[in-house]
Amino acid sequence: MNEEQKKISLPEAIIMIMVTGLADLFELVATFIEAVPVIGQIFLFIKWFVAIFSWLAIQFWLIMKGIKGLWFLSGSLLDAVANFLAVDIPFGKTASIILTIYLVNHPKTAKVAQVATGKISSIAKAEATGEIK
């Protein structure tokens, strides 16, 4: 696909990957510093603001580009649930934005992924309702 046809250009992709990468790096450092009595608690408090700010900035950017942020939303939701369960996934937001950029710039792959996730969710729903045993 040509650079002119891509929805997300290379400079934009680099900037957004840097934003999420720095936010993820800060969260990783804050996780390791968390054990230090006073400083760790401060970093833990700031960690939530960094996570929320980076998520809002990326969602705003995706909306302004005319892109549905569902891929990034699902990846960041997975990252948030993992953080809530105290199982930190290193660089989860960065992986989510890279996947989002790739799927946006390669619509054929996005269609295949959408069909695959639709089939998986229908199977999960059928298992949950007891239709599949």
DSSP file (Angstrom, degrees, kcal/mol; ACC not computed):
  #  RESIDUE AA STRUCTURE BP1 BP2  ACC     N-H-->O    O-->H-N    N-H-->O    O-->H-N    TCO  KAPPA ALPHA  PHI   PSI    X-CA   Y-CA   Z-CA
    1    1 A M              0   0    0      0, 0.0     5,-0.1     0, 0.0   104,-0.0   0.000 360.0 360.0 360.0 136.1    0.0    0.0    0.0
    2    2 A N    >>  -     0   0    0      1,-0.1     4,-0.8     3,-0.0     3,-0.5  -0.284 360.0-116.8 -71.2 158.4    1.4    3.4   -0.9
    3    3 A E  T 34 S+     0   0    0      1,-0.2     3,-0.4     2,-0.2    -1,-0.1   0.825 116.0  58.3 -63.7 -30.8    2.1    6.0    1.7
    4    4 A E  T 34 S+     0   0    0      1,-0.2    -1,-0.2     5,-0.0     5,-0.0   0.809 105.5  49.3 -69.0 -28.7   -0.6    8.3    0.2
    5    5 A Q  T <4 S+     0   0    0     -3,-0.5    -1,-0.2     3,-0.0     2,-0.2   0.636  89.0 100.3 -85.8 -14.9   -3.2    5.6    0.7
    6    6 A K     <  -     0   0    0     -4,-0.8    99,-0.1    -3,-0.4     3,-0.1  -0.501  63.4-149.6 -75.9 139.1   -2.4    5.0    4.4
    7    7 A K  S    S+     0   0    0     97,-0.2     2,-0.6    -2,-0.2    -1,-0.1   0.836  89.4  47.0 -73.8 -33.3   -4.6    6.6    6.9
    8    8 A I  S    S-     0   0    0     93,-0.2    -1,-0.2     4,-0.0    -3,-0.0  -0.945  84.0-146.0-114.8 117.1   -1.8    6.9    9.4
    9    9 A S     >  -     0   0    0     -2,-0.6     4,-2.4    -3,-0.1     5,-0.2  -0.268  26.6-105.4 -77.4 167.4    1.5    8.2    8.1
   10   10 A L  H  > S+     0   0    0      1,-0.2     4,-2.6     2,-0.2     5,-0.2   0.914 118.5  50.1 -61.7 -46.2    4.9    7.1    9.3
   11   11 A P  H  > S+     0   0    0      0, 0.0     4,-2.3     0, 0.0    -1,-0.2   0.909 112.3  48.4 -60.9 -39.4    5.6   10.3   11.3
   12   12 A E  H  > S+     0   0    0      2,-0.2     4,-2.5     1,-0.2     5,-0.2   0.916 111.6  50.0 -63.6 -42.4    2.3   10.1   13.1
   13   13 A A  H  X S+     0   0    0     -4,-2.4     4,-2.5     1,-0.2     5,-0.2   0.914 110.4  49.7 -63.2 -42.7    2.8    6.4   13.8
   14   14 A I  H  X S+     0   0    0     -4,-2.6     4,-2.3     2,-0.2    -1,-0.2   0.917 111.4  48.9 -63.5 -43.1    6.3    7.1   15.3
   15   15 A I  H  X S+     0   0    0     -4,-2.3     4,-2.3    -5,-0.2    -2,-0.2   0.926 113.6  45.6 -63.4 -44.7    4.9    9.9   17.5
   16   16 A M  H  X S+     0   0    0     -4,-2.5     4,-2.4     2,-0.2     5,-0.2   0.872 112.3  50.6 -69.8 -35.3    2.1    7.8   18.8
   17   17 A I  H  X S+     0   0    0     -4,-2.5     4,-2.6    -5,-0.2    -1,-0.2   0.884 110.9  50.1 -67.3 -36.7    4.3    4.8   19.4
   18   18 A M  H  X S+     0   0    0     -4,-2.3     4,-2.6    -5,-0.2     5,-0.2   0.905 110.1  50.5 -65.8 -40.8    6.7    7.1   21.3
   19   19 A V  H  X S+     0   0    0     -4,-2.3     4,-2.1     2,-0.2    -2,-0.2   0.951 116.7  39.4 -62.0 -49.7    3.8    8.5   23.4
   20   20 A T  H  X S+     0   0    0     -4,-2.4     4,-2.7     2,-0.2    74,-0.3   0.877 114.7  53.9 -70.0 -35.8    2.6    5.0   24.4
   21   21 A G  H  X S+     0   0    0     -4,-2.6     4,-2.5    -5,-0.2    -2,-0.2   0.918 110.7  45.7 -63.8 -43.1    6.1    3.6   24.8
   22   22 A L  H  X S+     0   0    0     -4,-2.6     4,-2.5     2,-0.2    -2,-0.2   0.895 113.3  49.9 -66.9 -39.2    7.1    6.4   27.2
   23   23 A A  H  X S+     0   0    0     -4,-2.1     4,-2.2    -5,-0.2    -2,-0.2   0.923 113.4  46.0 -64.2 -43.1    3.8    5.9   29.1
   24   24 A D  H  X S+     0   0    0     -4,-2.7     4,-2.2     2,-0.2    -2,-0.2   0.886 111.7  51.9 -66.5 -38.5    4.4    2.2   29.3
   25   25 A L  H  X S+     0   0    0     -4,-2.5     4,-2.6     2,-0.2    -2,-0.2   0.914 109.8  49.1 -63.9 -42.3    8.0    2.7   30.4
   26   26 A F  H  X S+     0   0    0     -4,-2.5     4,-2.8     1,-0.2    -2,-0.2   0.915 110.8  50.4 -62.4 -42.0    6.9    5.1   33.1
   27   27 A E  H  X S+     0   0    0     -4,-2.2     4,-1.8     2,-0.2    -1,-0.2   0.882 110.7  49.4 -63.8 -37.6    4.3    2.5   34.3
   28   28 A L  H  X S+     0   0    0     -4,-2.2     4,-1.7     2,-0.2    -2,-0.2   0.928 112.9  46.2 -66.5 -45.0    7.0   -0.2   34.4
   29   29 A V  H  X S+     0   0    0     -4,-2.6     4,-2.2     1,-0.2    -2,-0.2   0.913 111.9  51.9 -63.1 -42.4    9.4    2.0   36.4
   30   30 A A  H  X S+     0   0    0     -4,-2.8     4,-0.9     1,-0.2    -1,-0.2   0.849 106.2  55.1 -63.3 -33.6    6.6    3.0   38.7
   31   31 A T  H  < S+     0   0    0     -4,-1.8     4,-0.2    -5,-0.2    -1,-0.2   0.902 111.3  43.3 -66.0 -40.0    5.8   -0.7   39.3
   32   32 A F  H >< S+     0   0    0     -4,-1.7     3,-0.6     1,-0.2    -2,-0.2   0.834 115.1  48.5 -74.6 -32.0    9.4   -1.4   40.3
   33   33 A I  H >< S+     0   0    0     -4,-2.2     3,-2.0     1,-0.2    -1,-0.2   0.592  85.8  93.5 -81.7 -10.5    9.7    1.7   42.5
   34   34 A E  T 3< S+     0   0    0     -4,-0.9    -1,-0.2     1,-0.3    -2,-0.1   0.763  76.1  61.8 -54.8 -28.7    6.4    0.9   44.2
   35   35 A A  T <  S+     0   0    0     -3,-0.6    -1,-0.3    -4,-0.2    -2,-0.1   0.696  79.1  97.4 -75.0 -18.5    8.1   -1.0   47.0
   36   36 A V  S <> S-     0   0    0     -3,-2.0     4,-1.2     1,-0.1     5,-0.5  -0.581  83.0-124.6 -72.5 130.5   10.0    2.1   48.1
   37   37 A P  H  > S+     0   0    0      0, 0.0     4,-0.5     0, 0.0    -1,-0.1   0.862  89.6   5.3 -50.4 -60.9    8.0    3.6   51.1
   38   38 A V  H  > S+     0   0    0      2,-0.2     4,-1.7     3,-0.1     3,-0.2   0.900 131.8  48.2 -95.2 -46.6    7.3    7.2   50.2
   39   39 A I  H  > S+     0   0    0      1,-0.2     4,-2.6     2,-0.2     5,-0.2   0.881 108.5  56.8 -63.0 -38.4    8.5    7.6   46.6
   40   40 A G  H  X S+     0   0    0     -4,-1.2     4,-2.4     1,-0.2    -1,-0.2   0.881 105.6  49.9 -61.3 -39.6    6.8    4.4   45.5
   41   41 A Q  H  X S+     0   0    0     -4,-0.5     4,-1.9    -5,-0.5    -1,-0.2   0.872 110.6  50.2 -68.5 -36.2    3.4    5.7   46.6
   42   42 A I  H  X S+     0   0    0     -4,-1.7     4,-2.5     2,-0.2    -2,-0.2   0.935 112.4  46.7 -65.5 -46.0    3.9    8.9   44.8
   43   43 A F  H  X S+     0   0    0     -4,-2.6     4,-2.4     1,-0.2    -2,-0.2   0.888 110.1  53.7 -63.6 -38.6    4.9    7.1   41.6
   44   44 A L  H  X S+     0   0    0     -4,-2.4     4,-0.9    -5,-0.2    -1,-0.2   0.894 110.5  47.1 -62.3 -39.6    1.9    4.8   42.0
   45   45 A F  H  X S+     0   0    0     -4,-1.9     4,-0.9     1,-0.2     3,-0.5   0.917 114.5  45.8 -66.9 -44.5   -0.4    7.8   42.2
   46   46 A I  H  X S+     0   0    0     -4,-2.5     4,-2.3     1,-0.2     5,-0.2   0.818 101.0  69.7 -68.5 -30.4    1.2    9.5   39.2
   47   47 A K  H  X S+     0   0    0     -4,-2.4     4,-2.3     1,-0.2    -1,-0.2   0.876  96.6  51.6 -55.9 -41.0    1.1    6.2   37.3
   48   48 A W  H  X S+     0   0    0     -4,-0.9     4,-2.5    -3,-0.5    -1,-0.2   0.894 109.5  49.3 -65.9 -39.6   -2.7    6.4   37.0
   49   49 A F  H  X S+     0   0    0     -4,-0.9     4,-2.7     2,-0.2     5,-0.2   0.897 111.2  49.4 -67.3 -39.5   -2.6    9.9   35.7
   50   50 A V  H  X S+     0   0    0     -4,-2.3     4,-2.5     2,-0.2     5,-0.2   0.918 112.5  48.4 -63.9 -43.2    0.0    9.0   33.0
   51   51 A A  H  X S+     0   0    0     -4,-2.3     4,-2.2    -5,-0.2    -2,-0.2   0.926 114.6  44.4 -63.7 -45.1   -2.1    6.0   32.0
   52   52 A I  H  X S+     0   0    0     -4,-2.5     4,-2.7     2,-0.2     5,-0.2   0.920 114.3  49.2 -67.1 -43.5   -5.3    8.0   31.7
   53   53 A F  H  X S+     0   0    0     -4,-2.7     4,-2.6     1,-0.2    -2,-0.2   0.926 112.7  46.7 -62.9 -44.9   -3.7   10.9   29.9
   54   54 A S  H  X S+     0   0    0     -4,-2.5     4,-2.1    -5,-0.2    -1,-0.2   0.906 113.4  49.3 -65.6 -39.4   -2.0    8.6   27.3
   55   55 A W  H  X S+     0   0    0     -4,-2.2     4,-2.5    -5,-0.2    -2,-0.2   0.935 113.5  46.1 -63.7 -45.8   -5.2    6.7   26.8
   56   56 A L  H  X S+     0   0    0     -4,-2.7     4,-2.6     1,-0.2    -2,-0.2   0.900 111.7  51.9 -63.8 -40.7   -7.2    9.9   26.3
   57   57 A A  H  X S+     0   0    0     -4,-2.6     4,-2.2    -5,-0.2    -1,-0.2   0.910 112.9  44.3 -63.2 -42.1   -4.6   11.4   24.0
   58   58 A I  H  X S+     0   0    0     -4,-2.1     4,-2.7     2,-0.2    -2,-0.2   0.904 113.0  50.2 -71.8 -40.6   -4.5    8.3   21.7
   59   59 A Q  H  X S+     0   0    0     -4,-2.5     4,-2.5     2,-0.2    -2,-0.2   0.923 112.2  48.7 -61.9 -42.6   -8.3    7.9   21.7
   60   60 A F  H  X S+     0   0    0     -4,-2.6     4,-2.6     2,-0.2    -2,-0.2   0.918 111.6  49.8 -61.7 -43.7   -8.6   11.6   20.7
   61   61 A W  H  X S+     0   0    0     -4,-2.2     4,-1.6     2,-0.2    -2,-0.2   0.916 111.4  48.2 -62.4 -44.1   -6.0   11.2   18.0
   62   62 A L  H  <>S+     0   0    0     -4,-2.7     5,-2.8     1,-0.2     4,-0.4   0.904 112.3  49.0 -64.5 -40.6   -7.8    8.2   16.6
   63   63 A I  H ><5S+     0   0    0     -4,-2.5     3,-1.3     1,-0.2    -2,-0.2   0.917 110.0  51.0 -64.5 -42.6  -11.1    9.9   16.6
   64   64 A M  H 3<5S+     0   0    0     -4,-2.6    -1,-0.2     1,-0.3    -2,-0.2   0.796 108.1  53.3 -66.2 -27.8   -9.6   13.0   14.9
   65   65 A K  T 3<5S-     0   0    0     -4,-1.6    -1,-0.3    -5,-0.2    -2,-0.2   0.547 118.2-114.2 -81.1  -7.3   -8.1   10.7   12.2
   66   66 A G  T < 5S+     0   0    0     -3,-1.3     2,-0.4    -4,-0.4    -3,-0.2   0.784  71.3 137.1  79.9  27.8  -11.6    9.2   11.6
   67   67 A I      < -     0   0    0     -5,-2.8     2,-0.4    -6,-0.2    -1,-0.3  -0.884  59.6-120.3-110.3 136.2  -10.5    5.8   12.9
   68   68 A K    >   -     0   0    0     -2,-0.4     3,-0.6     1,-0.1     4,-0.2  -0.631  19.5-148.7 -71.6 127.8  -12.6    3.7   15.1
   69   69 A G  T 3>  +     0   0    0     -2,-0.4     4,-3.1     1,-0.2     5,-0.2   0.124  63.8 114.5 -86.5  23.1  -10.5    3.2   18.2
   70   70 A L  H 3> S+     0   0    0      2,-0.2     4,-2.8     1,-0.2     5,-0.2   0.881  74.2  50.3 -64.3 -38.7  -12.0   -0.3   18.9
   71   71 A W  H <> S+     0   0    0     -3,-0.6     4,-2.0     2,-0.2    -1,-0.2   0.946 117.2  39.8 -65.9 -46.1   -8.7   -2.2   18.3
   72   72 A F  H  > S+     0   0    0     -4,-0.2     4,-2.9     2,-0.2     5,-0.3   0.897 114.6  54.8 -68.0 -37.9   -6.8    0.1   20.6
   73   73 A L  H  X S+     0   0    0     -4,-3.1     4,-2.1     1,-0.2    -2,-0.2   0.918 109.3  46.7 -61.0 -44.0   -9.7    0.2   23.1
   74   74 A S  H  X S+     0   0    0     -4,-2.8     4,-2.0     2,-0.2    -1,-0.2   0.904 114.4  47.4 -66.9 -39.4   -9.8   -3.5   23.3
   75   75 A G  H  X S+     0   0    0     -4,-2.0     4,-1.9    -5,-0.2    -2,-0.2   0.904 114.3  45.4 -67.6 -40.5   -6.0   -3.8   23.8
   76   76 A S  H  X S+     0   0    0     -4,-2.9     4,-2.4     2,-0.2    -1,-0.2   0.811 110.2  55.4 -74.1 -27.8   -5.9   -1.0   26.4
   77   77 A L  H  X S+     0   0    0     -4,-2.1     4,-2.5    -5,-0.3     5,-0.2   0.911 107.7  49.0 -67.0 -41.4   -8.9   -2.6   28.2
   78   78 A L  H  X S+     0   0    0     -4,-2.0     4,-2.2     1,-0.2    -2,-0.2   0.909 112.1  49.2 -60.6 -42.3   -7.0   -5.9   28.4
   79   79 A D  H  X S+     0   0    0     -4,-1.9     4,-2.3     2,-0.2    10,-0.2   0.890 110.8  49.9 -64.4 -40.4   -4.0   -3.9   29.8
   80   80 A A  H  X S+     0   0    0     -4,-2.4     4,-2.3     2,-0.2    -2,-0.2   0.899 110.7  48.8 -67.5 -40.6   -6.2   -2.2   32.3
   81   81 A V  H  X S+     0   0    0     -4,-2.5     4,-2.0     2,-0.2    -2,-0.2   0.908 111.6  50.3 -64.8 -40.9   -7.8   -5.4   33.5
   82   82 A A  H  <>S+     0   0    0     -4,-2.2     5,-3.1     1,-0.2    -2,-0.2   0.901 111.0  48.8 -63.8 -40.2   -4.3   -7.0   33.8
   83   83 A N  H ><5S+     0   0    0     -4,-2.3     3,-1.4     3,-0.2    -2,-0.2   0.890 109.3  52.9 -65.6 -38.3   -3.2   -4.0   35.8
   84   84 A F  H 3<5S+     0   0    0     -4,-2.3    -2,-0.2     1,-0.3    -1,-0.2   0.873 108.7  49.4 -63.9 -36.9   -6.2   -4.2   38.1
   85   85 A L  T 3<5S-     0   0    0     -4,-2.0    -1,-0.3     2,-0.2    -2,-0.2   0.347 118.5-115.0 -83.7   7.2   -5.4   -7.9   38.7
   86   86 A A  T < 5S+     0   0    0     -3,-1.4     2,-0.6     1,-0.2    -3,-0.2   0.767  82.1 121.9  63.6  28.5   -1.8   -6.8   39.6
   87   87 A V      < -     0   0    0     -5,-3.1     2,-0.3    -6,-0.2    -1,-0.2  -0.843  53.0-155.7-117.4  90.1   -0.5   -8.8   36.6
   88   88 A D        -     0   0    0     -2,-0.6    -8,-0.1    -5,-0.1    -5,-0.1  -0.504   6.2-151.9 -75.3 127.8    1.3   -6.0   34.6
   89   89 A I    >   -     0   0    0     -2,-0.3     3,-1.3   -10,-0.2     4,-0.2  -0.878  25.4-126.8 -95.0 109.4    1.7   -6.7   30.9
   90   90 A P  T 3  S-     0   0    0      0, 0.0   -65,-0.1     0, 0.0   -66,-0.1  -0.366  85.1  -3.5 -62.2 130.1    4.8   -4.7   29.9
   91   91 A F  T 3> S+     0   0    0    -67,-0.2     4,-1.8    -2,-0.1     5,-0.1   0.856  81.6 149.1  58.5  42.3    4.2   -2.4   27.0
   92   92 A G  H <> S+     0   0    0     -3,-1.3     4,-2.1     2,-0.2     5,-0.1   0.890  71.9  48.5 -69.8 -41.2    0.6   -3.5   26.5
   93   93 A K  H  > S+     0   0    0     -4,-0.2     4,-2.5     2,-0.2     5,-0.2   0.890 110.3  52.2 -66.8 -38.3   -0.5    0.0   25.2
   94   94 A T  H  > S+     0   0    0    -74,-0.3     4,-2.2     1,-0.2    -2,-0.2   0.922 110.5  47.2 -64.2 -43.5    2.5    0.1   22.8
   95   95 A A  H  X S+     0   0    0     -4,-1.8     4,-2.3     1,-0.2    -1,-0.2   0.890 111.8  52.4 -63.6 -38.3    1.6   -3.3   21.4
   96   96 A S  H  X S+     0   0    0     -4,-2.1     4,-2.4     2,-0.2    -2,-0.2   0.909 110.5  45.9 -64.6 -42.6   -2.1   -2.2   21.1
   97   97 A I  H  X S+     0   0    0     -4,-2.5     4,-2.8     2,-0.2     5,-0.2   0.873 111.7  51.8 -71.7 -34.9   -1.2    1.0   19.2
   98   98 A I  H  X S+     0   0    0     -4,-2.2     4,-2.3    -5,-0.2    -2,-0.2   0.929 112.5  46.1 -64.2 -43.2    1.2   -0.9   16.9
   99   99 A L  H  X S+     0   0    0     -4,-2.3     4,-2.6     2,-0.2    -2,-0.2   0.905 113.0  50.4 -64.0 -41.4   -1.6   -3.4   16.1
  100  100 A T  H  X S+     0   0    0     -4,-2.4     4,-2.4     2,-0.2     5,-0.2   0.932 111.1  47.8 -62.5 -46.2   -4.1   -0.6   15.6
  101  101 A I  H  X S+     0   0    0     -4,-2.8     4,-2.2     1,-0.2    -1,-0.2   0.914 113.2  48.9 -61.5 -43.0   -1.8    1.3   13.2
  102  102 A Y  H  X S+     0   0    0     -4,-2.3     4,-1.0     1,-0.2    -2,-0.2   0.931 112.8  46.4 -63.2 -45.5   -1.1   -1.9   11.2
  103  103 A L  H  < S+     0   0    0     -4,-2.6     7,-0.4     1,-0.2    -1,-0.2   0.856 112.3  50.6 -68.0 -34.1   -4.8   -2.9   11.0
  104  104 A V  H  < S+     0   0    0     -4,-2.4   -97,-0.2     1,-0.2    -1,-0.2   0.899 113.7  44.5 -69.1 -39.5   -5.8    0.7    9.9
  105  105 A N  H  < S+     0   0    0     -4,-2.2    -1,-0.2     1,-0.2    -2,-0.2   0.582 117.2  47.2 -82.4  -8.9   -3.1    0.8    7.2
  106  106 A H     X  +     0   0    0     -4,-1.0     4,-1.7    -5,-0.1     3,-0.5  -0.723  65.8 175.6-130.2  81.8   -3.9   -2.7    6.0
  107  107 A P  H  > S+     0   0    0      0, 0.0     4,-2.2     0, 0.0     5,-0.1   0.789  76.5  59.7 -62.7 -29.6   -7.8   -2.9    5.7
  108  108 A K  H  > S+     0   0    0      1,-0.2     4,-1.8     2,-0.2     5,-0.1   0.923 107.6  45.9 -65.2 -41.7   -7.8   -6.5    4.2
  109  109 A T  H  > S+     0   0    0     -3,-0.5     4,-2.6     1,-0.2    -1,-0.2   0.885 110.1  54.9 -65.2 -38.2   -6.0   -7.8    7.3
  110  110 A A  H  X S+     0   0    0     -4,-1.7     4,-2.5    -7,-0.4    -2,-0.2   0.887 105.9  52.0 -63.5 -38.7   -8.5   -5.9    9.5
  111  111 A K  H  X S+     0   0    0     -4,-2.2     4,-2.3     2,-0.2    -1,-0.2   0.922 110.7  47.4 -63.0 -43.6  -11.4   -7.5    7.7
  112  112 A V  H  X S+     0   0    0     -4,-1.8     4,-2.4     1,-0.2    -2,-0.2   0.920 113.4  48.0 -63.2 -43.5  -10.0  -11.0    8.3
  113  113 A A  H  X S+     0   0    0     -4,-2.6     4,-2.6     1,-0.2     5,-0.2   0.880 110.7  52.0 -65.1 -37.4   -9.3  -10.1   12.0
  114  114 A Q  H  X S+     0   0    0     -4,-2.5     4,-1.9     2,-0.2    -1,-0.2   0.905 111.1  46.4 -66.2 -41.4  -12.8   -8.7   12.3
  115  115 A V  H  X S+     0   0    0     -4,-2.3     4,-2.3     2,-0.2    -2,-0.2   0.913 113.2  50.2 -65.4 -42.3  -14.4  -11.9   10.9
  116  116 A A  H  X S+     0   0    0     -4,-2.4     4,-2.3     1,-0.2    -2,-0.2   0.921 112.0  46.0 -64.2 -44.3  -12.2  -14.0   13.2
  117  117 A T  H  X S+     0   0    0     -4,-2.6     4,-2.4     1,-0.2    -1,-0.2   0.850 110.8  54.5 -68.6 -31.9  -13.0  -12.1   16.3
  118  118 A G  H  X S+     0   0    0     -4,-1.9     4,-2.0    -5,-0.2    -2,-0.2   0.913 109.9  46.1 -65.2 -42.3  -16.7  -12.2   15.4
  119  119 A K  H  X S+     0   0    0     -4,-2.3     4,-2.0     2,-0.2    -2,-0.2   0.903 112.8  50.3 -67.3 -40.2  -16.6  -16.0   15.1
  120  120 A I  H  X S+     0   0    0     -4,-2.3     4,-2.5     1,-0.2    -2,-0.2   0.915 111.1  48.6 -64.4 -42.1  -14.7  -16.4   18.3
  121  121 A S  H  X S+     0   0    0     -4,-2.4     4,-2.3     1,-0.2    -1,-0.2   0.866 110.3  51.3 -68.2 -33.8  -17.2  -14.2   20.2
  122  122 A S  H  X S+     0   0    0     -4,-2.0     4,-2.1     2,-0.2    -1,-0.2   0.873 111.0  48.6 -69.7 -34.6  -20.2  -16.1   18.7
  123  123 A I  H  X S+     0   0    0     -4,-2.0     4,-2.2     2,-0.2    -2,-0.2   0.919 111.9  48.9 -67.7 -42.8  -18.6  -19.4   19.9
  124  124 A A  H  X S+     0   0    0     -4,-2.5     4,-2.2     1,-0.2    -2,-0.2   0.894 111.3  50.0 -63.2 -39.6  -18.0  -17.9   23.4
  125  125 A K  H  X S+     0   0    0     -4,-2.3     4,-2.0     2,-0.2     6,-0.2   0.905 110.0  50.2 -66.1 -40.2  -21.6  -16.7   23.5
  126  126 A A  H  X>S+     0   0    0     -4,-2.1     5,-2.1     1,-0.2     6,-1.2   0.878 111.7  48.3 -65.8 -37.1  -22.9  -20.1   22.5
  127  127 A E  H  <5S+     0   0    0     -4,-2.2     3,-0.5     4,-0.2    -1,-0.2   0.890 110.8  51.2 -67.9 -38.5  -20.7  -21.8   25.2
  128  128 A A  H  <5S+     0   0    0     -4,-2.2    -2,-0.2     1,-0.2    -1,-0.2   0.857 111.3  46.5 -68.3 -35.2  -21.9  -19.3   27.8
  129  129 A T  H  <5S-     0   0    0     -4,-2.0    -1,-0.2    -5,-0.2    -2,-0.2   0.579 116.4-113.5 -84.1  -9.0  -25.6  -19.9   27.0
  130  130 A G  T  <5S+     0   0    0     -4,-0.7    -3,-0.2    -3,-0.5    -4,-0.1   0.580  81.4 123.7  90.6  10.0  -25.1  -23.7   27.0
  131  131 A E  S   <S+     0   0    0     -5,-2.1     2,-0.5    -6,-0.2    -4,-0.2   0.819  73.6  49.2 -71.7 -29.6  -25.7  -24.3   23.3
  132  132 A I              0   0    0     -6,-1.2    -2,-0.2    -9,-0.1    -1,-0.1  -0.935 360.0 360.0-111.6 130.9  -22.3  -25.9   23.0
  133  133 A K              0   0    0     -2,-0.5    -1,-0.1    -3,-0.0    -2,-0.0   0.375 360.0 360.0-119.4 360.0  -21.3  -28.6   25.4
